[in-house]
């Protein structure tokens, strides 16, 4: 057995937990499931894959539950998963090398997040993030009541390395009713955390993100603004995400002119992000600055990685095609729409262009 324990906290996850555990089964990990009060078949399903199932009384604090799971593990090395996640691919040899040679590091993995309403396929969106999941409990533990963060023990330095491991996640692939219920739970915990730690910008970011998840963009904006008012390192993933989300919320609420001034001021600090560059292009579009928008969308296509699916490829190509179409560059517009593959908005505009007589 590999000396790594997979730790999972669960409550009423009968719809998801089998997919998660079956994806882990081939690799020989110890699996530790901490149940915080399930009333469905969660524990029954988990028992097919592990006998390391423990009950934990829910305390409105995710970190307390996660840290309990660390204590229940037989191994010092932990791979943290959630029930609504599954393994896409994993490099076991790399994991073993990492734990032997880099004991004070936390291994970061790539997660593909599928969001939207299961009853409305047009709402489906995919974004990618990187999150620290492989670590030694000798050096790390969790802090924060919700959207808990891996934290070095004894004030140590946080060291991380990206691993060649990929997981999927459907935690926000929910009906509007489910999304609203989850946001209500999250916001209660986040507001409690905000009172306890008013100087933590990450909490304000997560509050903004929770409001945005239920399309309440107007309420999200002041929390993104509060988070971004701190003296933050733009290279931190959540800071970049906050800036991108803030820009999107301003666009969704018709504040493109305000967004333009803000994004132009901070532009040089976020040119490492395809998502930021893409939103900059959208802001220029909304301000009818089409040449500038075209430049930004073309820049976005030069990035190998983007958090939101397509902002460095088909979404950017679609926006370029729109600009060229408006400029009367029919053939070039068709070329860019064709680069979008089966992206529905591009297919619609491609059909319109091909059916329209030339010169119109």
Protein Blocks (a to p, Z undefined) as FASTA:
>chain_A
ZZbdcddddehillmmmmmmmmmmmnopacddddehiabfklmmmmmmoccdcddddehi
aklmmmmmmmmpmbfbdcdddfkbccfbdcfklmmmmmmmmmmbccdddddddedjfklm
klpccddddddfbdcfklgccedjbhpacddehhiacdddddfbddddfklgccfklmmm
mmmmmmmmmmmmmmmmmmbmklmmmmmmmmmmnopaklmmmmmmmmmmpccdfkbmklmm
mmmmmmmmmmmnopammmmmmmmmmmmmmmmpmklmmmmmmmmmmnopaklmmmmmmmmm
mpfbdfbghklmmmmmmmmmmmmmmnopamlmmmmmmmnomafklmmmmmmmmmpcghZZ
